[in-house]
Amino acid sequence: MSDFLDMGGYALWVWSAFGLTLVVLLANIIGADRRYHSTLRRLRLRANRPGSLQK
């Protein structure tokens, strides 16, 4: 197990690459979710304006 975690002496590079990849993926997921909810909020506000084309 220790040999696996050591990654043949490249542990710093390997684990930092994994960590950075995880951070970027999480940032993309969270950013997309926030943009989605922001867009929904703006569409709801636009739909509730006087004179909007609601049925």
C-alpha positions in Angstrom: 0.0 0.0 0.0 2.9 2.3 0.8 4.4 1.7 -2.6 1.1 2.6 -4.3 0.8 5.9 -2.3 4.4 6.7 -3.0 3.9 6.3 -6.8 7.5 5.4 -7.4 8.8 8.6 -6.1 6.4 10.8 -8.0 3.8 11.1 -5.4 3.9 14.9 -5.1 3.3 15.3 -8.8 0.7 12.5 -9.1 -1.4 13.4 -6.1 -1.2 17.2 -6.8 -2.4 16.4 -10.4 -5.3 14.4 -9.0 -6.2 17.1 -6.5 -6.1 19.9 -9.1 -8.2 17.8 -11.5 -10.8 17.3 -8.7 -10.9 21.0 -7.9 -11.4 21.9 -11.6 -14.2 19.3 -12.0 -16.0 20.5 -8.8 -15.6 24.1 -9.9 -17.2 23.3 -13.3 -20.0 21.4 -11.7 -20.8 24.1 -9.2 -20.4 26.9 -11.7 -22.8 25.1 -14.2 -25.3 24.6 -11.4 -25.2 28.2 -10.3 -25.6 29.4 -13.9 -28.6 27.1 -14.4 -30.4 28.3 -11.3 -29.5 32.0 -12.2 -31.0 31.5 -15.7 -34.2 29.9 -14.2 -34.5 32.8 -11.8 -34.2 35.4 -14.5 -36.7 33.6 -16.7 -39.2 33.4 -13.9 -38.8 37.1 -13.2 -39.2 37.9 -16.9 -42.3 35.7 -17.1 -43.9 37.4 -14.1 -43.4 40.9 -15.5 -46.6 42.8 -16.5 -47.2 42.4 -20.2 -45.4 39.1 -20.5 -46.9 36.5 -22.8 -48.4 34.1 -20.2 -51.5 32.0 -20.8 
